[in-house]
Amino acid sequence: MSRLPNTTAFKILERLRQDRSDLENNAIDQLLTGRIDRRAFLRHGSRLGLSAALMSSALGTVGLMGLRPARAQGAPGATIRVAQITPSGAINPVTVADQGGLLPLQIVGDFLVMDGPDLVLRPMLATEWTPNEDGTIWTFKLREGVKFHDGRTMSADDVVASIKRLADPANGSNALSAFKGVLSPEGIRKVDDLTVEFSLEAPNGNFPYYVSTDNYNAIIVPADTDPAAFEGSMIATGPFKRESYTPKVGATYVRNEDYWGGPALPSRIELNFYDDLQPQVLGLLGGQIDVIQQVNVQGARPLLDNPAAKILRLKANTHRQVHMKTQSGPFADKRIREAMALTIDRQKLVDGLFQGMASVGNDSPFAPVFPSTDTTVPQRTRDIDKAKALMAEAGVSTVDTTLTTMQMQELPTLATLLKNFGAEIGININLKIEDVGAYYGDAVPGKSDWLDSEFGITDYGHRGTPNVFLSAPLLSTGTWNSANFSNPTYDQLVADYIAAVDLETQTEIAGKIQRLLLDETPIIFPYFYDYLSATGPTVSGVETTAMGQIFLNQASK
């Protein structure tokens, strides 16, 4: 439905459009013609580097609310006590690979861009970013006068050095899962003291997400930083400075009075490390903890609907992937893969496992939260008659297989439910439930039950774009391709999707990918569940992301 404004508003929009690129004006045109809603416009516009002021003005001219005003400040001076899972290794900005390690990084560090809880990109150390017309070169302007914790001024040299470390295969960077095939060290250059240019290996319409909080290794540190020694100093630009850090125990931080965004409200942050969720829940209910980084429905039932706690809920694309080997075994026949997918009652999983705090999946990485998801693609639903017909068409009445997964959150329960669903059409499933370490192994084919199992369930965290989900587990060359899926048409569609800069093209290609994956079904995506954190009842001003970051600048109690 068109939202074309009146004459006065139209003149305002015309002024806004002056000196804008064709890509930026295309985003405004899509808003005016009703092809995208407010939420999609904010996400799409921020990706292209449209300022918050411009987007709010454009929304206002068509009668929609702009960006929300800043949260009112609370009382300063509090100590905020945070509970989280114990980091698995050293706090090294290059190699941290787990949720336990990302929070100690984020508390002291800033990113070029922040991917907010609504997937709208916001300036942090970069004040603006713009692509060239085909999305092969992205230019970032840096904030002036930012100080590191040791008093030095941040410049483009520090940004170049920080991102080069992450993009260099020789460093064993965890960020290579995002940067591989996208950005090489040679593609990063300083234009001037406050400008950095990224020349990509291929067009990429979503590149700002790669240097945002989505890529939790990508905090900016001094150019001369030794990543292996970072844990001992944690010098960065963030709102809090390291006071102490004790592996396996916790850390303390104090307010950075020289923070570029102004001093934070809390005077002190205490991180407390735990091996599991239950003692964190007890600590919150007992008043010893103010914030829990992440809770789940299964482990935090005492907090749900409890006045002694507040649940912070974000719509996310956090999910489980149920892979089926496409090159060998019973699932080499795609009719049997589809039959298994058709046995699943997805709404029952959402209601039973997550008390409704999830969205049903449609067997592709395109979650409802992504602006480019093609919502016209029909939702796959439970259909036992069709599943049985597919089994008969494949010439089998029964299939025997083993479903492998790990002892984590709802995964054992999901595995049992899948076993029961499969049994209804003659797919006999033996369950193999092991600890997390045994399941992932060395994370390389031949040494990993995750990548080697015929039928398996793997957890996947939230991302601001579907790019990693489309590539790593599903490309013919994907490093996480546990389904051994190989489809040249799919590979080309993913390359086209990643290269697309405008939302209209992204959505068109997304629809083709969604339909292809429904036809091939190498992976079942049963649901995308909401990201949950928790605070005490008197705590306010805590902002979380579905990646696991907690922004405490405005926290008070």
Secondary structure, DSSP 4 states (H G I P E B T S, - for coil): ------HHHHHHHHHHHTT--HHHHHHHHHHHTTSS-HHHHHHHHHHHT--HHHHHHHHHHTT---SPPPPPP--S-PEEEEEEEPPSS---TTT--SHHHHHHHHHH---SEEE-TTS-EEESSEEEEEE-TTSSEEEEEEPTT-B-TTSPBP-HHHHHHHHHHHH-GGGT-TTHHHHTTT--GGGEEEEETTEEEEE-SS--TTGGGGGBTTSTT-----TT--GGGGGGT--SSSSEEEEEEETTTEEEEEE-TT-TT---S-SEEEEEEESSSHHHHHHHHTTS-SEEEEE-TTT-GGGTT-TT-EEEEEEEEEEEEEEE-SSSSGGGSHHHHHHHHHT--HHHHHHHHHTT-EEE--SSS--TTSTT--TTSPPP---HHHHHHHHHHTT-S-EEEEEEEESSTTHHHHHHHHHHHHHTTTEEEEEEEE-HHHHHTTSSTTS-HHHH-SEEEEEE---SSSHHHHHTTTSTT-TT-TT----HHHHHHHHHHHH--SHHHHHHHHHHHHHHHHHH-SEE--EEEEEEEEE-TT-B--EE-TTS-EE-TT-B-
